[in-house]
Structures are given as structure tokens and as C-alpha cells.
Amino acid sequence: MSAEIESIIDEMATKWPSPVVCRKSVKEFSGGVLSPKTLANEDSKGTGPEGRFLLMNQTAYPVESLIAWLKSRASKSWSSRKLAA
């Protein structure tokens, strides 16, 4: 993963006001990149972020675990492409 991608993902954590992210808020947390349904599917396969827990009947993730999971799934290929002007 490039330093640029890692920096972008790290910035998500610094802007989030809480140490946890509810599954229903992952779209907001990730800037629309990740959906709650995707996380639910990954959790059901056993490949979701570590440390998930229930809080007031909501599935939640520690921010650090969610960030580590996103980094592990980040693609290098987009950073080498130039966006069309």
C-alpha cells in the first residue's frame, strides 16, 4: 500500500469523534466507500474487522480495528492511475 493511501485511511480515524464505529455508520466513516451491507457480509464469512461487538443492539467496531481491516484490503492499483481531467 502506498503512503498516500495509508495517509487517507489514517485520516478517517482522526476525523471520527468516537473510538467506535457502528456498522450503520461505516458509510459516513469511510466517505461512502464502505457500506453496512458489505461489512455484514464480511462478518458472516468471518472475514470482517476484528473486535466487533454489540452495543445497544448495534454492531460496532473499534476504530483501530476497522482502520487495520481497511488497510489490509486497500488496492495499490488506483494510486498509480491518473484521473482523467
VOVEX-795328 format. One record per residue: x, y, z of N, C-alpha, C, O in turn; residue in one letter. Coordinates in steps of 0.05 Angstrom, whole numbers, padded with zeros to 5 digits, always signed. Each point is the difference from the previous one (the first is absolute). Layout:
XYZXYZXYZXYZa ...
//
This chain:
+00017-00023+00000-00017+00023+00000+00018+00025+00000+00020+00001+00014m -00028+00018-00030+00016+00024-00001-00004+00017+00025-00020-00002+00014s +00039+00020-00009-00001+00018+00022-00024+00018-00002-00013+00008+00020a +00006-00001-00045-00023+00018-00005-00027-00014+00009-00016+00013+00013e +00013-00038-00020-00024-00015+00007-00001-00003+00030-00021+00004+00013i +00043-00011-00001+00001-00004+00029-00007+00026+00015-00014+00000+00020e +00024+00022-00030-00006+00026+00012-00030+00007-00002-00012+00010+00019s +00000-00016-00042-00029+00005-00003-00016-00017+00020-00019+00010+00012i +00026-00035-00010-00014-00018+00019+00004+00009+00029-00019+00000+00015i +00043+00008-00008+00006+00010+00027-00016+00025+00006-00009+00004+00023d +00005+00012-00043-00015+00025+00004-00029-00005+00008-00012+00016+00014e +00001-00038-00024-00028-00008+00007-00002-00002+00031-00019+00010+00012m +00039-00023+00000-00001-00004+00029+00003+00026+00015-00013+00004+00020a +00030+00014-00030+00004+00025+00015-00024+00018-00001-00004+00017+00018t -00012-00019-00039-00024+00017-00002-00025-00012+00014-00020+00014+00003k +00021-00039+00004-00023-00013+00013+00000+00007+00030+00020-00002+00013w -00043+00011-00003-00002+00010+00027-00002-00021+00022-00001+00007+00024p +00001-00032-00030-00004-00021+00020+00020-00023-00004+00011-00003-00022s -00005-00012+00043+00018-00023-00003-00013-00024-00013+00014-00020-00005p -00040+00022-00001-00014-00022-00013-00015+00010-00024-00007+00024-00002v +00001-00042-00017-00017+00006-00023-00022-00021-00001+00006-00024-00002v -00031+00033+00003-00022-00019-00004-00001-00008-00029+00006+00016-00018c -00014-00041+00013-00001-00010-00027-00017+00019-00018+00007+00005-00023r -00029+00005+00034-00018+00017-00017+00014+00027-00007-00011+00014-00017k +00033-00008+00030+00014+00026-00005+00025-00003-00016+00014+00020-00005s -00008-00045-00005+00025-00003-00014+00000+00015-00027+00022+00007-00010v -00044-00003-00002-00001+00015-00025+00010+00029+00005+00016+00010-00015k -00026+00002+00036+00009+00027+00008+00029+00000+00008+00015+00017-00009e -00007-00037+00025+00028-00002+00009+00019-00002-00024+00022+00013+00001f -00029-00028-00021+00018-00006-00023-00004+00019-00023+00013-00004-00021s -00029+00024+00024-00005+00018-00023-00015-00013-00022+00002+00008-00024g -00018-00028+00030-00017-00014-00019+00013-00024-00014-00012-00013-00016g +00036+00007+00024+00015-00022-00013-00010-00027+00010-00001-00019-00015v -00008+00018+00040-00007-00025+00013-00030+00001+00008-00008+00020+00012l -00007-00041-00017-00028+00000+00008-00004-00019+00023+00015-00019+00005s -00036+00024+00011-00007-00018+00022-00005-00029-00010+00008-00019+00014p -00020+00016-00037-00006-00026-00010+00026-00016-00007+00002-00024+00005k +00018+00038-00015+00025-00013-00006+00013-00010+00026+00009-00023+00001t -00010+00039+00020+00012-00009+00025-00016-00023+00012+00012-00019+00011l -00039+00020-00014-00016-00023+00010+00008-00025-00015+00002-00022+00013a +00001+00024-00039+00008-00024-00016+00027-00010+00009+00005-00024+00003n +00014+00042+00000+00027-00008+00008+00000-00012+00028+00014-00020+00005e -00030+00031+00013-00002-00012+00027-00011-00028-00001+00009-00018+00014d -00030+00014-00031-00012-00026-00002+00019-00021-00011-00002-00024+00006s +00021+00033-00023+00021-00018-00011+00023-00004+00019+00018-00017-00005k -00017+00033+00026+00023-00001+00019+00024+00015-00010+00022-00004+00010g -00026+00023-00029+00022+00015-00011-00003+00030+00005+00015+00016-00012t -00032-00009+00030-00004+00028+00007+00021+00010+00020+00017-00016+00008g -00019+00041+00000+00019+00011+00019-00001-00015+00027-00022-00009+00008p +00044+00006+00005+00002-00013+00026-00012+00018+00022-00001+00025-00003e -00009-00037+00023-00008+00015+00024-00029+00011-00001-00007+00016+00017g -00009-00025-00036-00027+00010-00001-00015-00008+00025+00006-00021+00012r -00025+00037-00005-00016-00005+00024-00027+00013-00002-00005+00017-00017f -00014-00026+00034-00026+00012+00000-00001+00021+00022+00009-00004+00022l -00020+00027-00030-00004+00022+00019-00028+00011-00005-00006+00012-00020l -00011-00016+00040-00028+00009-00002-00013-00011-00025-00013+00014-00015m +00017-00040+00010-00011-00014-00023+00011+00010-00027-00013-00005-00021n +00035+00018+00021+00013+00009-00025+00028-00014-00001+00014-00001+00019q -00007-00008-00043+00026-00011-00004+00020+00023-00002-00005+00019-00015t +00026-00021+00030+00020+00022+00000+00028-00012-00002+00005-00023+00005a +00013+00041-00014+00028-00008-00004+00018+00020+00013-00005+00024-00002y +00027-00032+00015+00020+00020+00008+00012+00013-00024+00005-00013-00020p -00002+00039+00021+00011+00015-00023+00026-00012-00009+00005-00003-00024v +00013-00003+00042+00026-00011-00007-00002-00026-00016+00015-00005-00019e -00034-00012+00027-00004-00026-00014-00012+00005-00028+00009-00013-00020s -00027+00031+00017-00012+00007-00026+00021+00012-00018+00001-00007-00024l +00016+00024+00034+00022+00012-00015+00019-00022-00010+00008+00000-00023i +00000-00018+00041+00019-00021-00007-00013-00018-00022+00014-00009-00018a -00040+00003+00020-00013-00016-00019-00001+00014-00027+00005-00012-00021w -00011+00038+00021-00001+00015-00026+00028+00000-00013+00002-00003-00024l +00018+00007+00040+00028+00000-00011+00007-00027-00012+00013-00001-00021k -00022-00020+00034+00006-00027-00010-00014-00006-00027+00009-00017-00015s -00030+00032+00009-00015-00004-00024+00004+00021-00021-00011-00001-00022r +00028+00021+00028+00004+00022-00019+00015-00009-00024+00019-00017+00002a -00026+00027-00025+00012-00007-00025+00022+00020-00007-00004+00024+00003s +00026-00033-00013+00021+00017-00009-00005+00012-00028+00010+00021-00007k -00026-00035-00008-00002+00006-00029-00011+00028-00005+00008+00013-00019s -00027-00003+00035-00012+00026-00007+00020+00022+00004-00002+00021-00014w +00021-00023+00032+00018+00022+00005+00019+00004-00023+00012+00022-00003s -00008-00042-00014+00018+00003-00022-00013+00010-00025+00013+00008-00020s -00040-00007+00021-00015+00011-00023-00004+00030+00003-00003+00010+00022r +00003+00003-00045-00006+00029+00000-00030+00003-00005-00011-00012-00018k -00001+00030+00033-00028+00006-00005-00003+00016-00025+00016+00018-00006l -00037-00024-00009-00005+00016-00025-00008+00028+00008-00016+00004+00018a +00027+00015-00032-00006+00028+00006-00026+00009-00013-00008+00023+00003a 
//
